[in-house]
Amino acid sequence: MTVIFGSDAGATRAVASRIAKRLHGRCVDIKTATVEDFESPSLLILGCPTYGFGDLQSDWEERYHLLEDASLAGKRVALFGTGDQFTYPDTFVDAMGHIYDTAVERGAEVVGFTKTEGYDYTESFAERDGQFVGLVLDEDQQPGKTTARIDQWVAGLR
């Protein structure tokens, strides 16, 4: 199991580390990732914060081609995203939705959808059929809910 993440301020890095530890996997910063890092694990977890008005984190933007080049046919992929639902209610965790679309295009079987209940936002590109396409965390507004959300999500992935 491998978690590939991008992080500027460190919140997404910390979440990636917690998830990898719980699943006895490894963390790879997108800055140093290779296509093989995307293709080799039995479970691939991708994590990205959303910046500005729905943008990918800068390292993800620069290295997005790795995901686009990876063959994910039949691979289990789970996603997590961090965002701020009050400051950006119209683009909350949108980056995760972009990564989801590309993973599906590359043949991935995306697992780990979560409920939208408990969040206060207007729109999210990461919402499909009434669910988020992965684990959603708001370290700015709801840091006290992070541990329980990670624990529940990881238990569902096993």
N, CA, C and O of each residue as an XYZ file, in Angstrom:
632
protein
N       0.847     -1.168      0.000
C       0.000      0.000      0.000
C       0.893      1.232      0.000
O       1.866      1.319      0.749
N       0.538      2.175     -0.853
C       1.299      3.415     -0.977
C       0.350      4.601     -0.956
O      -0.692      4.592     -1.610
N       0.729      5.627     -0.191
C       0.025      6.904     -0.187
C       0.902      7.904     -0.916
O       2.039      8.150     -0.516
N       0.373      8.480     -1.988
C       1.069      9.551     -2.697
C       0.310     10.835     -2.401
O      -0.906     10.900     -2.579
N       1.025     11.850     -1.951
C       0.377     13.078     -1.503
C       1.169     14.292     -1.967
O       2.338     14.195     -2.341
N       0.503     15.420     -1.931
C       1.150     16.708     -2.115
C       0.751     17.586     -0.946
O      -0.379     17.507     -0.463
N       1.675     18.425     -0.488
C       1.376     19.256      0.680
C       2.316     20.448      0.697
O       3.511     20.309      0.435
N       1.778     21.615      1.005
C       2.609     22.808      1.167
C       2.788     23.126      2.648
O       3.916     23.204      3.134
N       1.685     23.310      3.362
C       1.740     23.725      4.766
C       1.959     22.551      5.721
O       2.325     22.759      6.878
N       1.739     21.314      5.248
C       2.001     20.153      6.089
C       0.783     19.386      6.568
O       0.925     18.264      7.054
N      -0.413     19.956      6.447
C      -1.615     19.261      6.926
C      -1.870     17.981      6.130
O      -2.160     16.941      6.722
N      -1.768     18.037      4.826
C      -2.022     16.856      4.006
C      -0.910     15.829      4.193
O      -1.173     14.627      4.167
N       0.304     16.274      4.376
C       1.431     15.378      4.670
C       1.151     14.612      5.973
O       1.365     13.402      6.039
N       0.680     15.311      6.996
C       0.396     14.676      8.283
C      -0.717     13.642      8.147
O      -0.627     12.560      8.726
N      -1.752     13.959      7.397
C      -2.848     13.010      7.170
C      -2.325     11.791      6.413
O      -2.645     10.658      6.770
N      -1.531     12.013      5.379
C      -0.964     10.904      4.596
C      -0.161      9.973      5.492
O      -0.257      8.751      5.375
N       0.620     10.545      6.371
C       1.435      9.751      7.282
C       0.570      8.926      8.232
O       0.869      7.761      8.497
N      -0.483      9.522      8.734
C      -1.387      8.803      9.643
C      -2.064      7.634      8.922
O      -2.175      6.540      9.476
N      -2.508      7.865      7.702
C      -3.171      6.804      6.930
C      -2.185      5.675      6.635
O      -2.507      4.502      6.827
N      -0.995      6.024      6.173
C       0.014      5.004      5.846
C       0.376      4.183      7.079
O       0.542      2.966      6.991
N       0.494      4.828      8.193
C       0.842      4.127      9.434
C      -0.248      3.122      9.817
O       0.048      1.991     10.204
N      -1.503      3.544      9.708
C      -2.620      2.659     10.065
C      -2.714      1.454      9.121
O      -3.144      0.375      9.528
N      -2.313      1.641      7.874
C      -2.405      0.562      6.884
C      -1.060     -0.128      6.641
O      -0.939     -0.966      5.747
N      -0.056      0.226      7.438
C       1.283     -0.368      7.329
C       1.853     -0.208      5.918
O       2.424     -1.135      5.344
N       1.677      0.992      5.388
C       2.169      1.280      4.050
C       3.243      2.338      4.077
O       3.825      2.634      5.120
N       3.496      2.900      2.918
C       4.526      3.928      2.818
C       3.948      5.192      2.201
O       2.965      5.154      1.460
N       4.581      6.308      2.525
C       4.201      7.618      1.981
C       5.221      8.049      0.944
O       6.426      7.870      1.121
N       4.718      8.617     -0.138
C       5.585      9.160     -1.179
C       5.076     10.555     -1.513
O       3.916     10.733     -1.884
N       5.941     11.525     -1.379
C       5.591     12.890     -1.766
C       5.515     12.931     -3.290
O       6.381     12.377     -3.967
N       4.501     13.572     -3.826
C       4.345     13.661     -5.279
C       5.590     14.278     -5.922
O       5.867     14.022     -7.094
N       6.337     15.082     -5.176
C       7.560     15.706     -5.707
C       8.605     14.666     -6.101
O       9.428     14.924     -6.979
N       8.583     13.490     -5.461
C       9.586     12.462     -5.746
C       8.975     11.196     -6.344
O       9.687     10.220     -6.583
N       7.680     11.202     -6.585
C       6.985     10.014     -7.088
C       7.389      9.679     -8.521
O       7.819     10.544     -9.285
N       7.238      8.402     -8.863
C       7.463      7.919    -10.218
C       6.185      7.238    -10.703
O       5.281      6.970     -9.911
N       6.113      6.964    -11.979
C       4.960      6.238    -12.513
C       4.852      4.875    -11.829
O       3.748      4.399    -11.562
N       5.987      4.252    -11.548
C       5.959      2.948    -10.864
C       5.329      3.046     -9.478
O       4.685      2.095     -9.033
N       5.498      4.165     -8.790
C       4.856      4.347     -7.487
C       3.333      4.314     -7.609
O       2.641      3.894     -6.681
N       2.820      4.750     -8.739
C       1.375      4.709     -8.987
C       0.928      3.299     -9.376
O      -0.165      2.867     -9.010
N       1.763      2.595    -10.108
C       1.360      1.315    -10.685
C       1.635      0.100     -9.799
O       0.951     -0.913     -9.942
N       2.599      0.165     -8.902
C       3.051     -1.038     -8.201
C       2.244     -1.473     -6.976
O       2.161     -2.679     -6.744
N       1.650     -0.599     -6.184
C       0.989     -1.087     -4.969
C      -0.353     -1.773     -5.248
O      -1.015     -1.502     -6.250
N      -0.731     -2.668     -4.332
C      -2.040     -3.331     -4.450
C      -3.160     -2.355     -4.105
O      -4.264     -2.462     -4.639
N      -2.881     -1.409     -3.220
C      -3.822     -0.327     -2.897
C      -3.045      0.974     -3.010
O      -2.028      1.158     -2.341
N      -3.521      1.867     -3.850
C      -2.919      3.177     -4.051
C      -3.846      4.214     -3.452
O      -5.034      4.253     -3.770
N      -3.303      5.052     -2.587
C      -4.085      6.133     -1.991
C      -3.463      7.447     -2.430
O      -2.258      7.653     -2.284
N      -4.290      8.334     -2.966
C      -3.836      9.622     -3.472
C      -4.462     10.736     -2.644
O      -5.676     10.763     -2.444
N      -3.624     11.658     -2.161
C      -4.113     12.748     -1.327
C      -3.668     14.097     -1.826
O      -2.514     14.289     -2.210
N      -4.610     15.039     -1.816
C      -4.309     16.372     -2.329
C      -5.180     17.414     -1.644
O      -6.386     17.213     -1.499
N      -4.585     18.527     -1.221
C      -5.399     19.642     -0.765
C      -5.941     20.402     -1.970
O      -5.408     20.305     -3.075
N      -6.997     21.151     -1.739
C      -7.530     22.039     -2.768
C      -7.129     23.452     -2.395
O      -7.338     23.887     -1.262
N      -6.557     24.164     -3.345
C      -6.141     25.543     -3.108
C      -6.973     26.496     -3.948
O      -7.525     26.129     -4.986
N      -7.045     27.731     -3.467
C      -7.746     28.772     -4.204
C      -9.161     28.362     -4.538
O      -9.923     27.931     -3.672
N      -9.493     28.500     -5.770
C     -10.858     28.215     -6.201
C     -10.910     26.899     -6.966
O     -11.285     26.857     -8.138
N     -10.525     25.818     -6.276
C     -10.627     24.482     -6.841
C      -9.365     23.942     -7.458
O      -9.414     22.954     -8.191
N      -8.227     24.563     -7.181
C      -6.968     24.182     -7.820
C      -6.260     23.045     -7.091
O      -6.374     22.892     -5.875
N      -5.528     22.258     -7.867
C      -4.634     21.253     -7.303
C      -3.489     21.946     -6.569
O      -3.128     23.079     -6.891
N      -2.935     21.270     -5.603
C      -1.731     21.734     -4.923
C      -0.625     21.845     -5.977
O      -0.613     21.066     -6.930
N       0.292     22.783     -5.829
C       1.264     23.110     -6.880
C       2.139     21.931     -7.307
O       2.402     21.777     -8.499
N       2.598     21.098     -6.375
C       3.415     19.944     -6.768
C       2.587     18.940     -7.570
O       3.099     18.323     -8.503
N       1.323     18.774     -7.217
C       0.439     17.915     -8.004
C       0.295     18.479     -9.421
O       0.355     17.737    -10.402
N       0.106     19.789     -9.514
C      -0.030     20.404    -10.843
C       1.201     20.128    -11.705
O       1.079     19.771    -12.877
N       2.380     20.296    -11.122
C       3.631     20.120    -11.875
C       3.877     18.668    -12.276
O       4.526     18.408    -13.289
N       3.365     17.725    -11.493
C       3.682     16.311    -11.727
C       2.440     15.475    -12.040
O       2.471     14.248    -11.941
N       1.356     16.139    -12.414
C       0.098     15.452    -12.714
C       0.260     14.449    -13.855
O      -0.467     13.459    -13.930
N       1.210     14.712    -14.733
C       1.458     13.820    -15.865
C       1.770     12.395    -15.399
O       1.506     11.441    -16.131
N       2.319     12.237    -14.208
C       2.615     10.883    -13.696
C       1.334     10.070    -13.556
O       1.281      8.905    -13.949
N       0.308     10.690    -12.996
C      -0.989     10.024    -12.876
C      -1.580      9.765    -14.258
O      -2.137      8.696    -14.508
N      -1.460     10.730    -15.142
C      -1.997     10.587    -16.497
C      -1.276      9.500    -17.293
O      -1.864      8.893    -18.188
N      -0.013      9.255    -16.972
C       0.769      8.238    -17.677
C       0.644      6.844    -17.063
O       0.999      5.851    -17.698
N       0.145      6.771    -15.837
C       0.101      5.486    -15.129
C      -1.017      4.594    -15.656
O      -2.098      5.068    -16.003
N      -0.741      3.311    -15.708
C      -1.759      2.317    -16.042
C      -2.361      1.830    -14.728
O      -1.694      1.163    -13.937
N      -3.613      2.166    -14.506
C      -4.281      1.803    -13.258
C      -5.382      0.774    -13.480
O      -6.242      0.586    -12.619
N      -5.357      0.114    -14.621
C      -6.397     -0.864    -14.961
C      -6.509     -1.929    -13.873
O      -5.549     -2.637    -13.566
N      -7.705     -2.023    -13.300
C      -7.982     -3.027    -12.282
C      -7.385     -2.730    -10.916
O      -7.549     -3.526     -9.992
N      -6.702     -1.612    -10.768
C      -6.059     -1.267     -9.490
C      -7.053     -0.587     -8.556
O      -7.849      0.256     -8.968
N      -6.981     -0.984     -7.273
C      -7.792     -0.311     -6.249
C      -7.113      0.997     -5.877
O      -5.943      1.028     -5.497
N      -7.882      2.082     -5.997
C      -7.378      3.414     -5.682
C      -8.371      4.081     -4.737
O      -9.580      4.063     -4.970
N      -7.841      4.668     -3.671
C      -8.640      5.440     -2.731
C      -8.097      6.866     -2.712
O      -6.914      7.096     -2.962
N      -8.968      7.807     -2.415
C      -8.596      9.214     -2.461
C      -8.906      9.901     -1.136
O      -9.849      9.531     -0.436
N      -8.103     10.901     -0.803
C      -8.483     11.788      0.291
C      -8.110     13.205     -0.100
O      -7.156     13.444     -0.840
N      -8.892     14.132      0.422
C      -8.659     15.527      0.120
C      -8.850     16.385      1.347
O      -9.671     16.088      2.215
N      -8.077     17.457      1.406
C      -8.232     18.424      2.475
C      -8.675     19.745      1.860
O      -8.271     20.101      0.753
N      -9.508     20.458      2.596
C     -10.022     21.727      2.113
C     -10.663     22.517      3.232
O     -10.722     22.057      4.372
N     -11.142     23.703      2.909
C     -11.778     24.609      3.867
C     -13.192     24.899      3.374
O     -13.396     25.673      2.439
N     -14.160     24.262      4.024
C     -15.547     24.353      3.567
C     -16.188     25.720      3.786
O     -17.144     26.059      3.089
N     -15.695     26.507      4.726
C     -16.306     27.812      4.999
C     -15.706     28.912      4.133
O     -16.430     29.787      3.657
N     -14.393     28.880      3.922
C     -13.749     29.895      3.097
C     -14.005     29.654      1.611
O     -14.124     30.600      0.831
N     -14.090     28.365      1.224
C     -14.299     28.009     -0.187
C     -15.483     27.046     -0.327
O     -15.299     25.902     -0.743
N     -16.690     27.496      0.016
C     -17.841     26.589      0.002
C     -18.269     26.137     -1.399
O     -18.962     25.128     -1.534
N     -17.866     26.868     -2.436
C     -18.261     26.530     -3.808
C     -17.251     25.649     -4.521
O     -17.528     25.155     -5.614
N     -16.083     25.443     -3.922
C     -15.034     24.628     -4.551
C     -14.418     23.661     -3.541
O     -13.266     23.254     -3.689
N     -15.174     23.301     -2.534
C     -14.675     22.476     -1.436
C     -14.142     21.140     -1.957
O     -14.880     20.385     -2.590
N     -12.910     20.854     -1.704
C     -12.151     19.652     -2.096
C     -12.278     19.297     -3.586
O     -12.252     18.123     -3.956
N     -12.414     20.310     -4.421
C     -12.535     20.078     -5.864
C     -11.350     19.301     -6.446
O     -11.534     18.502     -7.364
N     -10.149     19.521     -5.932
C      -8.964     18.847     -6.475
C      -9.141     17.325     -6.436
O      -8.714     16.624     -7.353
N      -9.761     16.828     -5.387
C      -9.977     15.387     -5.283
C     -10.878     14.885     -6.425
O     -10.689     13.772     -6.916
N     -11.827     15.681     -6.835
C     -12.686     15.314     -7.959
C     -11.919     15.218     -9.268
O     -12.198     14.346    -10.091
N     -10.962     16.103     -9.462
C     -10.137     16.052    -10.677
C      -9.274     14.790    -10.694
O      -9.156     14.116    -11.717
N      -8.680     14.486     -9.551
C      -7.851     13.277     -9.457
C      -8.722     12.037     -9.664
O      -8.294     11.083    -10.314
N      -9.920     12.042     -9.123
C     -10.859     10.926     -9.308
C     -11.119     10.683    -10.795
O     -11.015      9.553    -11.272
N     -11.453     11.730    -11.514
C     -11.762     11.581    -12.945
C     -10.589     10.974    -13.704
O     -10.782     10.092    -14.541
N      -9.383     11.435    -13.420
C      -8.213     10.905    -14.107
C      -7.956      9.462    -13.717
O      -7.635      8.645    -14.579
N      -8.088      9.126    -12.440
C      -7.881      7.741    -11.998
C      -8.867      6.801    -12.693
O      -8.485      5.715    -13.130
N     -10.112      7.206    -12.795
C     -11.116      6.384    -13.477
C     -10.775      6.246    -14.957
O     -10.874      5.154    -15.517
N     -10.373      7.341    -15.588
C      -9.965      7.296    -17.000
C      -8.801      6.335    -17.217
O      -8.697      5.705    -18.269
N      -7.933      6.225    -16.225
C      -6.760      5.347    -16.315
C      -7.099      3.906    -15.933
O      -6.212      3.053    -15.912
N      -8.377      3.621    -15.627
C      -8.823      2.261    -15.378
C      -8.949      1.849    -13.924
O      -9.210      0.680    -13.642
N      -8.772      2.774    -12.993
C      -8.812      2.443    -11.568
C     -10.214      2.062    -11.097
O     -11.222      2.534    -11.622
N     -10.237      1.201    -10.101
C     -11.450      0.919     -9.341
C     -11.347      1.780     -8.084
O     -10.600      1.450     -7.163
N     -12.095      2.881     -8.043
C     -12.002      3.795     -6.912
C     -12.869      3.274     -5.774
O     -14.044      2.957     -5.960
N     -12.261      3.192     -4.585
C     -12.931      2.716     -3.378
C     -12.840      3.800     -2.312
O     -12.039      4.728     -2.427
N     -13.661      3.680     -1.279
C     -13.565      4.598     -0.160
C     -14.409      5.842     -0.254
O     -14.057      6.871      0.323
N     -15.527      5.774     -0.975
C     -16.451      6.908     -1.024
C     -16.966      7.179      0.391
O     -17.067      6.254      1.197
N     -17.291      8.433      0.700
C     -17.793      8.794      2.023
C     -19.026      9.680      1.917
O     -19.285     10.292      0.880
N     -19.767      9.735      2.989
C     -20.997     10.543      3.048
C     -20.655     12.028      3.107
O     -19.590     12.421      3.584
N     -21.575     12.836      2.615
C     -21.391     14.288      2.632
C     -21.950     14.918      3.914
O     -21.750     16.107      4.160
N     -22.633     14.138      4.709
C     -23.222     14.656      5.949
C     -22.120     15.094      6.908
O     -21.070     14.459      7.012
N     -22.389     16.197      7.608
C     -21.427     16.701      8.578
C     -20.528     17.793      8.027
O     -19.634     18.275      8.722
N     -20.760     18.182      6.788
C     -19.990     19.260      6.160
C     -20.959     20.362      5.763
O     -22.129     20.095      5.491
N     -20.480     21.596      5.729
C     -21.306     22.750      5.374
C     -20.658     23.456      4.189
O     -19.810     24.331      4.364
N     -21.060     23.074      2.996
C     -20.492     23.629      1.770
C     -21.617     23.782      0.754
O     -22.713     23.259      0.961
N     -21.362     24.480     -0.322
C     -22.370     24.722     -1.355
C     -22.220     23.750     -2.518
O     -23.192     23.135     -2.955
N     -20.989     23.618     -3.014
C     -20.699     22.749     -4.155
C     -19.355     22.069     -3.965
O     -18.473     22.572     -3.270
N     -19.223     20.904     -4.607
C     -17.932     20.233     -4.633
C     -17.852     19.354     -5.866
O     -18.733     18.530     -6.112
N     -16.798     19.531     -6.633
C     -16.550     18.684     -7.795
C     -16.190     17.262     -7.368
O     -16.179     16.348     -8.193
N     -15.900     17.076     -6.093
C     -15.581     15.755     -5.556
C     -16.820     14.999     -5.102
O     -16.709     13.888     -4.583
N     -17.988     15.579     -5.286
C     -19.239     14.896     -4.936
C     -19.838     14.270     -6.183
O     -20.036     14.931     -7.202
N     -20.123     12.968     -6.078
C     -20.755     12.237     -7.181
C     -21.874     11.383     -6.601
O     -21.670     10.650     -5.633
N     -23.029     11.481     -7.187
C     -24.184     10.690     -6.751
C     -24.419     10.799     -5.247
O     -24.724      9.803     -4.591
N     -24.278     12.016     -4.696
C     -24.571     12.262     -3.295
C     -23.505     11.823     -2.310
O     -23.744     11.828     -1.102
N     -22.328     11.440     -2.801
C     -21.222     11.045     -1.928
C     -19.941     11.740     -2.387
O     -19.808     12.152     -3.540
N     -19.005     11.855     -1.443
C     -17.671     12.290     -1.830
C     -16.938     11.095     -2.409
O     -17.185      9.961     -2.000
N     -16.038     11.333     -3.355
C     -15.294     10.248     -4.009
C     -14.164      9.711     -3.141
O     -13.406      8.847     -3.580
N     -14.043     10.202     -1.938
C     -13.013      9.739     -1.008
C     -13.193     10.376      0.350
O     -14.233     10.968      0.641
N     -12.183     10.253      1.171
C     -12.178     10.830      2.512
C     -11.970     12.335      2.417
O     -11.043     12.798      1.753
N     -12.832     13.094      3.082
C     -12.752     14.547      3.069
C     -12.448     15.044      4.473
O     -13.123     14.684      5.438
N     -11.414     15.881      4.569
C     -11.011     16.426      5.857
C     -10.887     17.939      5.758
O     -10.358     18.472      4.781
N     -11.381     18.620      6.782
C     -11.267     20.065      6.869
C     -10.470     20.387      8.134
O     -11.032     20.561      9.215
N      -9.165     20.459      7.972
C      -8.276     20.712      9.103
C      -8.379     22.149      9.609
O      -7.916     22.450     10.709
N      -8.984     23.043      8.815
C      -9.157     24.433      9.238
C     -10.373     24.596     10.140
O     -10.298     25.264     11.171
N     -11.491     23.989      9.755
C     -12.747     24.209     10.463
C     -13.173     23.044     11.367
O     -13.921     23.252     12.322
N     -12.714     21.842     11.082
C     -13.148     20.660     11.837
C     -11.983     19.746     12.220
O     -12.066     18.537     12.004
N     -10.908     20.287     12.779
C      -9.757     19.426     13.092
C     -10.083     18.340     14.121
O      -9.440     17.290     14.129
N     -11.040     18.570     14.962
C     -11.405     17.589     15.978
C     -12.087     16.350     15.427
O     -12.237     15.361     16.144
N     -12.499     16.383     14.173
C     -13.184     15.232     13.562
C     -12.251     14.368     12.719
O     -12.652     13.307     12.240
N     -11.023     14.810     12.538
C     -10.090     14.136     11.641
C      -9.796     12.701     12.062
O      -9.889     11.793     11.236
N      -9.451     12.477     13.303
C      -9.055     11.135     13.747
C     -10.179     10.130     13.539
O      -9.944      9.044     13.008
N     -11.385     10.473     13.945
C     -12.523      9.553     13.778
C     -12.809      9.297     12.305
O     -13.120      8.170     11.919
N     -12.706     10.327     11.489
C     -12.967     10.152     10.059
C     -11.910      9.256      9.415
O     -12.240      8.394      8.600
N     -10.643      9.456      9.776
C      -9.586      8.598      9.239
C      -9.800      7.160      9.687
O      -9.735      6.240      8.872
N     -10.055      6.963     10.967
C     -10.247      5.613     11.495
C     -11.386      4.870     10.787
O     -11.237      3.708     10.411
N     -12.504      5.541     10.614
C     -13.666      4.923      9.964
C     -13.354      4.605      8.503
O     -13.708      3.534      8.009
N     -12.709      5.511      7.830
C     -12.393      5.335      6.409
C     -11.400      4.197      6.200
O     -11.587      3.354      5.323
N     -10.337      4.179      7.016
C      -9.327      3.129      6.903
C      -9.952      1.759      7.188
O      -9.632      0.780      6.514
N     -10.830      1.689      8.173
C     -11.495      0.413      8.474
C     -12.300     -0.076      7.275
O     -12.360     -1.277      7.013
N     -12.912      0.846      6.553
C     -13.673      0.480      5.355
C     -12.802      0.023      4.193
O     -13.245     -0.754      3.347
N     -11.565      0.505      4.154
C     -10.644      0.104      3.077
C     -10.102     -1.304      3.272
O      -9.752     -1.982      2.307
N     -10.036     -1.736      4.520
C      -9.477     -3.059      4.799
C     -10.427     -4.081      4.339
O     -10.161     -5.276      4.474
